[in-house]
Amino acid sequence: MEADVGEKLVGALKNPQESESLESMAKAMEITKAYASSGAVTHFSAIARVFYDLFEMFETGRDPRQK
């Protein structure tokens, strides 16, 4: 059974050296940092949502908006 995206994220945060999701997390973090520093953010909670959606996209290969 494939692990849930949230479980993969927690695993990557807890044990980054052994995680298969480290690359997805790094990509999501870089894009999120660029978004946060762009000044386009209107609410701080948007940053966490963008990070999670990007991580999910890189991890699954699917567009998270298509839920």
mmCIF file as gemmi writes it, N, C-alpha and C atoms, coordinates in Angstrom:
data_model
loop_
_atom_site.group_PDB
_atom_site.id
_atom_site.type_symbol
_atom_site.label_atom_id
_atom_site.label_alt_id
_atom_site.label_comp_id
_atom_site.label_asym_id
_atom_site.label_entity_id
_atom_site.label_seq_id
_atom_site.pdbx_PDB_ins_code
_atom_site.Cartn_x
_atom_site.Cartn_y
_atom_site.Cartn_z
_atom_site.occupancy
_atom_site.B_iso_or_equiv
_atom_site.pdbx_formal_charge
_atom_site.auth_seq_id
_atom_site.auth_asym_id
_atom_site.pdbx_PDB_model_num
ATOM 1 N N . MET Axp A 1 ? 0.83 -1.182 0 1 0 ? 1 A 1
ATOM 2 C CA . MET Axp A 1 ? 0 0 0 1 0 ? 1 A 1
ATOM 3 C C . MET Axp A 1 ? 0.878 1.25 0 1 0 ? 1 A 1
ATOM 4 N N . GLU Axp A 2 ? 0.563 2.174 -0.898 1 0 ? 2 A 1
ATOM 5 C CA . GLU Axp A 2 ? 1.35 3.409 -1.022 1 0 ? 2 A 1
ATOM 6 C C . GLU Axp A 2 ? 1.042 4.354 0.137 1 0 ? 2 A 1
ATOM 7 N N . ALA Axp A 3 ? 2.085 4.96 0.669 1 0 ? 3 A 1
ATOM 8 C CA . ALA Axp A 3 ? 1.922 5.865 1.809 1 0 ? 3 A 1
ATOM 9 C C . ALA Axp A 3 ? 1.193 7.131 1.381 1 0 ? 3 A 1
ATOM 10 N N . ASP Axp A 4 ? 0.438 7.688 2.276 1 0 ? 4 A 1
ATOM 11 C CA . ASP Axp A 4 ? -0.264 8.933 2.055 1 0 ? 4 A 1
ATOM 12 C C . ASP Axp A 4 ? 0.74 10.07 1.864 1 0 ? 4 A 1
ATOM 13 N N . VAL Axp A 5 ? 0.373 11.087 1.125 1 0 ? 5 A 1
ATOM 14 C CA . VAL Axp A 5 ? 1.26 12.217 0.861 1 0 ? 5 A 1
ATOM 15 C C . VAL Axp A 5 ? 1.682 12.885 2.166 1 0 ? 5 A 1
ATOM 16 N N . GLY Axp A 6 ? 0.76 13.047 3.091 1 0 ? 6 A 1
ATOM 17 C CA . GLY Axp A 6 ? 1.081 13.635 4.383 1 0 ? 6 A 1
ATOM 18 C C . GLY Axp A 6 ? 2.078 12.797 5.155 1 0 ? 6 A 1
ATOM 19 N N . GLU Axp A 7 ? 1.917 11.474 5.108 1 0 ? 7 A 1
ATOM 20 C CA . GLU Axp A 7 ? 2.856 10.577 5.785 1 0 ? 7 A 1
ATOM 21 C C . GLU Axp A 7 ? 4.24 10.671 5.154 1 0 ? 7 A 1
ATOM 22 N N . LYS Axp A 8 ? 4.291 10.812 3.837 1 0 ? 8 A 1
ATOM 23 C CA . LYS Axp A 8 ? 5.58 10.963 3.164 1 0 ? 8 A 1
ATOM 24 C C . LYS Axp A 8 ? 6.265 12.265 3.562 1 0 ? 8 A 1
ATOM 25 N N . LEU Axp A 9 ? 5.48 13.327 3.691 1 0 ? 9 A 1
ATOM 26 C CA . LEU Axp A 9 ? 6.036 14.608 4.103 1 0 ? 9 A 1
ATOM 27 C C . LEU Axp A 9 ? 6.585 14.534 5.523 1 0 ? 9 A 1
ATOM 28 N N . VAL Axp A 10 ? 5.831 13.942 6.418 1 0 ? 10 A 1
ATOM 29 C CA . VAL Axp A 10 ? 6.296 13.792 7.803 1 0 ? 10 A 1
ATOM 30 C C . VAL Axp A 10 ? 7.552 12.928 7.844 1 0 ? 10 A 1
ATOM 31 N N . GLY Axp A 11 ? 7.582 11.861 7.066 1 0 ? 11 A 1
ATOM 32 C CA . GLY Axp A 11 ? 8.759 11.009 7.013 1 0 ? 11 A 1
ATOM 33 C C . GLY Axp A 11 ? 9.98 11.746 6.494 1 0 ? 11 A 1
ATOM 34 N N . ALA Axp A 12 ? 9.785 12.603 5.504 1 0 ? 12 A 1
ATOM 35 C CA . ALA Axp A 12 ? 10.898 13.377 4.953 1 0 ? 12 A 1
ATOM 36 C C . ALA Axp A 12 ? 11.411 14.403 5.962 1 0 ? 12 A 1
ATOM 37 N N . LEU Axp A 13 ? 10.527 14.938 6.778 1 0 ? 13 A 1
ATOM 38 C CA . LEU Axp A 13 ? 10.932 15.911 7.787 1 0 ? 13 A 1
ATOM 39 C C . LEU Axp A 13 ? 11.622 15.243 8.977 1 0 ? 13 A 1
ATOM 40 N N . LYS Axp A 14 ? 11.128 14.075 9.374 1 0 ? 14 A 1
ATOM 41 C CA . LYS Axp A 14 ? 11.689 13.377 10.527 1 0 ? 14 A 1
ATOM 42 C C . LYS Axp A 14 ? 13.024 12.716 10.217 1 0 ? 14 A 1
ATOM 43 N N . ASN Axp A 15 ? 13.143 12.15 9.037 1 0 ? 15 A 1
ATOM 44 C CA . ASN Axp A 15 ? 14.346 11.395 8.697 1 0 ? 15 A 1
ATOM 45 C C . ASN Axp A 15 ? 14.739 11.683 7.248 1 0 ? 15 A 1
ATOM 46 N N . PRO Axp A 16 ? 15.309 12.847 6.973 1 0 ? 16 A 1
ATOM 47 C CA . PRO Axp A 16 ? 15.573 13.235 5.585 1 0 ? 16 A 1
ATOM 48 C C . PRO Axp A 16 ? 16.62 12.362 4.87 1 0 ? 16 A 1
ATOM 49 N N . GLN Axp A 17 ? 17.542 11.783 5.586 1 0 ? 17 A 1
ATOM 50 C CA . GLN Axp A 17 ? 18.577 10.984 4.937 1 0 ? 17 A 1
ATOM 51 C C . GLN Axp A 17 ? 18.034 9.683 4.342 1 0 ? 17 A 1
ATOM 52 N N . GLU Axp A 18 ? 16.979 9.139 4.927 1 0 ? 18 A 1
ATOM 53 C CA . GLU Axp A 18 ? 16.433 7.865 4.469 1 0 ? 18 A 1
ATOM 54 C C . GLU Axp A 18 ? 15.137 8.019 3.675 1 0 ? 18 A 1
ATOM 55 N N . SER Axp A 19 ? 14.706 9.234 3.457 1 0 ? 19 A 1
ATOM 56 C CA . SER Axp A 19 ? 13.433 9.471 2.797 1 0 ? 19 A 1
ATOM 57 C C . SER Axp A 19 ? 13.578 9.441 1.283 1 0 ? 19 A 1
ATOM 58 N N . GLU Axp A 20 ? 12.579 8.85 0.637 1 0 ? 20 A 1
ATOM 59 C CA . GLU Axp A 20 ? 12.521 8.852 -0.826 1 0 ? 20 A 1
ATOM 60 C C . GLU Axp A 20 ? 11.961 10.177 -1.333 1 0 ? 20 A 1
ATOM 61 N N . SER Axp A 21 ? 11.407 10.981 -0.449 1 0 ? 21 A 1
ATOM 62 C CA . SER Axp A 21 ? 10.708 12.207 -0.82 1 0 ? 21 A 1
ATOM 63 C C . SER Axp A 21 ? 11.554 13.456 -0.642 1 0 ? 21 A 1
ATOM 64 N N . LEU Axp A 22 ? 12.829 13.305 -0.417 1 0 ? 22 A 1
ATOM 65 C CA . LEU Axp A 22 ? 13.681 14.455 -0.143 1 0 ? 22 A 1
ATOM 66 C C . LEU Axp A 22 ? 13.747 15.417 -1.328 1 0 ? 22 A 1
ATOM 67 N N . GLU Axp A 23 ? 13.812 14.887 -2.522 1 0 ? 23 A 1
ATOM 68 C CA . GLU Axp A 23 ? 13.875 15.75 -3.71 1 0 ? 23 A 1
ATOM 69 C C . GLU Axp A 23 ? 12.574 16.535 -3.898 1 0 ? 23 A 1
ATOM 70 N N . SER Axp A 24 ? 11.45 15.887 -3.684 1 0 ? 24 A 1
ATOM 71 C CA . SER Axp A 24 ? 10.155 16.572 -3.787 1 0 ? 24 A 1
ATOM 72 C C . SER Axp A 24 ? 10.059 17.68 -2.755 1 0 ? 24 A 1
ATOM 73 N N . MET Axp A 25 ? 10.543 17.41 -1.547 1 0 ? 25 A 1
ATOM 74 C CA . MET Axp A 25 ? 10.491 18.41 -0.494 1 0 ? 25 A 1
ATOM 75 C C . MET Axp A 25 ? 11.389 19.596 -0.828 1 0 ? 25 A 1
ATOM 76 N N . ALA Axp A 26 ? 12.576 19.334 -1.359 1 0 ? 26 A 1
ATOM 77 C CA . ALA Axp A 26 ? 13.503 20.418 -1.702 1 0 ? 26 A 1
ATOM 78 C C . ALA Axp A 26 ? 12.937 21.301 -2.814 1 0 ? 26 A 1
ATOM 79 N N . LYS Axp A 27 ? 12.349 20.682 -3.827 1 0 ? 27 A 1
ATOM 80 C CA . LYS Axp A 27 ? 11.752 21.459 -4.917 1 0 ? 27 A 1
ATOM 81 C C . LYS Axp A 27 ? 10.592 22.31 -4.42 1 0 ? 27 A 1
ATOM 82 N N . ALA Axp A 28 ? 9.727 21.711 -3.62 1 0 ? 28 A 1
ATOM 83 C CA . ALA Axp A 28 ? 8.576 22.438 -3.08 1 0 ? 28 A 1
ATOM 84 C C . ALA Axp A 28 ? 9.034 23.589 -2.193 1 0 ? 28 A 1
ATOM 85 N N . MET Axp A 29 ? 10.08 23.369 -1.415 1 0 ? 29 A 1
ATOM 86 C CA . MET Axp A 29 ? 10.592 24.406 -0.515 1 0 ? 29 A 1
ATOM 87 C C . MET Axp A 29 ? 11.144 25.587 -1.31 1 0 ? 29 A 1
ATOM 88 N N . GLU Axp A 30 ? 11.892 25.321 -2.365 1 0 ? 30 A 1
ATOM 89 C CA . GLU Axp A 30 ? 12.468 26.407 -3.172 1 0 ? 30 A 1
ATOM 90 C C . GLU Axp A 30 ? 11.397 27.257 -3.828 1 0 ? 30 A 1
ATOM 91 N N . ILE Axp A 31 ? 10.391 26.621 -4.395 1 0 ? 31 A 1
ATOM 92 C CA . ILE Axp A 31 ? 9.328 27.374 -5.061 1 0 ? 31 A 1
ATOM 93 C C . ILE Axp A 31 ? 8.499 28.14 -4.034 1 0 ? 31 A 1
ATOM 94 N N . THR Axp A 32 ? 8.252 27.529 -2.882 1 0 ? 32 A 1
ATOM 95 C CA . THR Axp A 32 ? 7.487 28.201 -1.831 1 0 ? 32 A 1
ATOM 96 C C . THR Axp A 32 ? 8.244 29.409 -1.297 1 0 ? 32 A 1
ATOM 97 N N . LYS Axp A 33 ? 9.547 29.283 -1.132 1 0 ? 33 A 1
ATOM 98 C CA . LYS Axp A 33 ? 10.348 30.424 -0.663 1 0 ? 33 A 1
ATOM 99 C C . LYS Axp A 33 ? 10.281 31.572 -1.663 1 0 ? 33 A 1
ATOM 100 N N . ALA Axp A 34 ? 10.336 31.264 -2.948 1 0 ? 34 A 1
ATOM 101 C CA . ALA Axp A 34 ? 10.241 32.301 -3.967 1 0 ? 34 A 1
ATOM 102 C C . ALA Axp A 34 ? 8.872 32.972 -3.932 1 0 ? 34 A 1
ATOM 103 N N . TYR Axp A 35 ? 7.828 32.186 -3.744 1 0 ? 35 A 1
ATOM 104 C CA . TYR Axp A 35 ? 6.475 32.725 -3.658 1 0 ? 35 A 1
ATOM 105 C C . TYR Axp A 35 ? 6.326 33.615 -2.429 1 0 ? 35 A 1
ATOM 106 N N . ALA Axp A 36 ? 6.826 33.156 -1.302 1 0 ? 36 A 1
ATOM 107 C CA . ALA Axp A 36 ? 6.694 33.923 -0.06 1 0 ? 36 A 1
ATOM 108 C C . ALA Axp A 36 ? 7.452 35.247 -0.125 1 0 ? 36 A 1
ATOM 109 N N . SER Axp A 37 ? 8.58 35.253 -0.791 1 0 ? 37 A 1
ATOM 110 C CA . SER Axp A 37 ? 9.367 36.487 -0.867 1 0 ? 37 A 1
ATOM 111 C C . SER Axp A 37 ? 8.927 37.409 -1.996 1 0 ? 37 A 1
ATOM 112 N N . SER Axp A 38 ? 7.994 36.964 -2.825 1 0 ? 38 A 1
ATOM 113 C CA . SER Axp A 38 ? 7.556 37.776 -3.964 1 0 ? 38 A 1
ATOM 114 C C . SER Axp A 38 ? 6.644 38.927 -3.565 1 0 ? 38 A 1
ATOM 115 N N . GLY Axp A 39 ? 6.032 38.841 -2.405 1 0 ? 39 A 1
ATOM 116 C CA . GLY Axp A 39 ? 5.106 39.879 -1.987 1 0 ? 39 A 1
ATOM 117 C C . GLY Axp A 39 ? 3.687 39.639 -2.454 1 0 ? 39 A 1
ATOM 118 N N . ALA Axp A 40 ? 3.445 38.539 -3.149 1 0 ? 40 A 1
ATOM 119 C CA . ALA Axp A 40 ? 2.115 38.234 -3.655 1 0 ? 40 A 1
ATOM 120 C C . ALA Axp A 40 ? 1.239 37.543 -2.615 1 0 ? 40 A 1
ATOM 121 N N . VAL Axp A 41 ? 1.806 37.189 -1.491 1 0 ? 41 A 1
ATOM 122 C CA . VAL Axp A 41 ? 1.075 36.473 -0.447 1 0 ? 41 A 1
ATOM 123 C C . VAL Axp A 41 ? 0.179 37.455 0.306 1 0 ? 41 A 1
ATOM 124 N N . THR Axp A 42 ? -1.09 37.112 0.419 1 0 ? 42 A 1
ATOM 125 C CA . THR Axp A 42 ? -2.015 37.98 1.138 1 0 ? 42 A 1
ATOM 126 C C . THR Axp A 42 ? -2.307 37.478 2.544 1 0 ? 42 A 1
ATOM 127 N N . HIS Axp A 43 ? -2.05 36.206 2.806 1 0 ? 43 A 1
ATOM 128 C CA . HIS Axp A 43 ? -2.283 35.639 4.132 1 0 ? 43 A 1
ATOM 129 C C . HIS Axp A 43 ? -1.246 34.563 4.399 1 0 ? 43 A 1
ATOM 130 N N . PHE Axp A 44 ? -0.734 34.517 5.623 1 0 ? 44 A 1
ATOM 131 C CA . PHE Axp A 44 ? 0.356 33.601 5.936 1 0 ? 44 A 1
ATOM 132 C C . PHE Axp A 44 ? -0.027 32.135 5.75 1 0 ? 44 A 1
ATOM 133 N N . SER Axp A 45 ? -1.293 31.782 5.907 1 0 ? 45 A 1
ATOM 134 C CA . SER Axp A 45 ? -1.695 30.378 5.755 1 0 ? 45 A 1
ATOM 135 C C . SER Axp A 45 ? -1.585 29.91 4.304 1 0 ? 45 A 1
ATOM 136 N N . ALA Axp A 46 ? -1.547 30.848 3.371 1 0 ? 46 A 1
ATOM 137 C CA . ALA Axp A 46 ? -1.403 30.477 1.96 1 0 ? 46 A 1
ATOM 138 C C . ALA Axp A 46 ? -0.055 29.829 1.69 1 0 ? 46 A 1
ATOM 139 N N . ILE Axp A 47 ? 0.946 30.2 2.446 1 0 ? 47 A 1
ATOM 140 C CA . ILE Axp A 47 ? 2.289 29.668 2.227 1 0 ? 47 A 1
ATOM 141 C C . ILE Axp A 47 ? 2.329 28.173 2.545 1 0 ? 47 A 1
ATOM 142 N N . ALA Axp A 48 ? 1.731 27.784 3.653 1 0 ? 48 A 1
ATOM 143 C CA . ALA Axp A 48 ? 1.704 26.365 4.017 1 0 ? 48 A 1
ATOM 144 C C . ALA Axp A 48 ? 0.921 25.554 2.987 1 0 ? 48 A 1
ATOM 145 N N . ARG Axp A 49 ? -0.179 26.097 2.517 1 0 ? 49 A 1
ATOM 146 C CA . ARG Axp A 49 ? -1.002 25.39 1.528 1 0 ? 49 A 1
ATOM 147 C C . ARG Axp A 49 ? -0.257 25.23 0.209 1 0 ? 49 A 1
ATOM 148 N N . VAL Axp A 50 ? 0.455 26.266 -0.211 1 0 ? 50 A 1
ATOM 149 C CA . VAL Axp A 50 ? 1.232 26.201 -1.454 1 0 ? 50 A 1
ATOM 150 C C . VAL Axp A 50 ? 2.323 25.142 -1.318 1 0 ? 50 A 1
ATOM 151 N N . PHE Axp A 51 ? 3.002 25.128 -0.174 1 0 ? 51 A 1
ATOM 152 C CA . PHE Axp A 51 ? 4.053 24.132 0.029 1 0 ? 51 A 1
ATOM 153 C C . PHE Axp A 51 ? 3.488 22.72 -0.051 1 0 ? 51 A 1
ATOM 154 N N . TYR Axp A 52 ? 2.378 22.471 0.642 1 0 ? 52 A 1
ATOM 155 C CA . TYR Axp A 52 ? 1.791 21.132 0.637 1 0 ? 52 A 1
ATOM 156 C C . TYR Axp A 52 ? 1.339 20.735 -0.772 1 0 ? 52 A 1
ATOM 157 N N . ASP Axp A 53 ? 0.696 21.642 -1.489 1 0 ? 53 A 1
ATOM 158 C CA . ASP Axp A 53 ? 0.242 21.34 -2.847 1 0 ? 53 A 1
ATOM 159 C C . ASP Axp A 53 ? 1.413 21.059 -3.783 1 0 ? 53 A 1
ATOM 160 N N . LEU Axp A 54 ? 2.485 21.829 -3.655 1 0 ? 54 A 1
ATOM 161 C CA . LEU Axp A 54 ? 3.665 21.583 -4.491 1 0 ? 54 A 1
ATOM 162 C C . LEU Axp A 54 ? 4.307 20.242 -4.151 1 0 ? 54 A 1
ATOM 163 N N . PHE Axp A 55 ? 4.417 19.947 -2.863 1 0 ? 55 A 1
ATOM 164 C CA . PHE Axp A 55 ? 4.979 18.658 -2.453 1 0 ? 55 A 1
ATOM 165 C C . PHE Axp A 55 ? 4.147 17.515 -3.023 1 0 ? 55 A 1
ATOM 166 N N . GLU Axp A 56 ? 2.836 17.64 -2.915 1 0 ? 56 A 1
ATOM 167 C CA . GLU Axp A 56 ? 1.942 16.61 -3.447 1 0 ? 56 A 1
ATOM 168 C C . GLU Axp A 56 ? 2.114 16.457 -4.956 1 0 ? 56 A 1
ATOM 169 N N . MET Axp A 57 ? 2.24 17.563 -5.65 1 0 ? 57 A 1
ATOM 170 C CA . MET Axp A 57 ? 2.413 17.519 -7.102 1 0 ? 57 A 1
ATOM 171 C C . MET Axp A 57 ? 3.712 16.809 -7.472 1 0 ? 57 A 1
ATOM 172 N N . PHE Axp A 58 ? 4.814 17.154 -6.808 1 0 ? 58 A 1
ATOM 173 C CA . PHE Axp A 58 ? 6.087 16.519 -7.119 1 0 ? 58 A 1
ATOM 174 C C . PHE Axp A 58 ? 6.104 15.052 -6.705 1 0 ? 58 A 1
ATOM 175 N N . GLU Axp A 59 ? 5.387 14.712 -5.665 1 0 ? 59 A 1
ATOM 176 C CA . GLU Axp A 59 ? 5.382 13.348 -5.155 1 0 ? 59 A 1
ATOM 177 C C . GLU Axp A 59 ? 4.515 12.423 -6.005 1 0 ? 59 A 1
ATOM 178 N N . THR Axp A 60 ? 3.348 12.909 -6.438 1 0 ? 60 A 1
ATOM 179 C CA . THR Axp A 60 ? 2.41 12.054 -7.167 1 0 ? 60 A 1
ATOM 180 C C . THR Axp A 60 ? 2.446 12.26 -8.674 1 0 ? 60 A 1
ATOM 181 N N . GLY Axp A 61 ? 2.886 13.429 -9.113 1 0 ? 61 A 1
ATOM 182 C CA . GLY Axp A 61 ? 2.881 13.721 -10.543 1 0 ? 61 A 1
ATOM 183 C C . GLY Axp A 61 ? 1.534 14.224 -11.033 1 0 ? 61 A 1
ATOM 184 N N . ARG Axp A 62 ? 0.59 14.41 -10.115 1 0 ? 62 A 1
ATOM 185 C CA . ARG Axp A 62 ? -0.744 14.887 -10.491 1 0 ? 62 A 1
ATOM 186 C C . ARG Axp A 62 ? -0.934 16.325 -10.027 1 0 ? 62 A 1
ATOM 187 N N . ASP Axp A 63 ? -1.814 17.014 -10.707 1 0 ? 63 A 1
ATOM 188 C CA . ASP Axp A 63 ? -2.14 18.391 -10.348 1 0 ? 63 A 1
ATOM 189 C C . ASP Axp A 63 ? -3.044 18.37 -9.121 1 0 ? 63 A 1
ATOM 190 N N . PRO Axp A 64 ? -2.636 18.962 -7.992 1 0 ? 64 A 1
ATOM 191 C CA . PRO Axp A 64 ? -3.469 18.915 -6.787 1 0 ? 64 A 1
ATOM 192 C C . PRO Axp A 64 ? -4.775 19.68 -6.92 1 0 ? 64 A 1
ATOM 193 N N . ARG Axp A 65 ? -4.912 20.52 -7.901 1 0 ? 65 A 1
ATOM 194 C CA . ARG Axp A 65 ? -6.158 21.26 -8.107 1 0 ? 65 A 1
ATOM 195 C C . ARG Axp A 65 ? -7.243 20.365 -8.701 1 0 ? 65 A 1
ATOM 196 N N . GLN Axp A 66 ? -6.87 19.186 -9.189 1 0 ? 66 A 1
ATOM 197 C CA . GLN Axp A 66 ? -7.828 18.28 -9.829 1 0 ? 66 A 1
ATOM 198 C C . GLN Axp A 66 ? -8.49 17.323 -8.849 1 0 ? 66 A 1
ATOM 199 N N . LYS Axp A 67 ? -8.593 17.701 -7.592 1 0 ? 67 A 1
ATOM 200 C CA . LYS Axp A 67 ? -9.208 16.83 -6.564 1 0 ? 67 A 1
ATOM 201 C C . LYS Axp A 67 ? -10.693 16.794 -6.7 1 0 ? 67 A 1
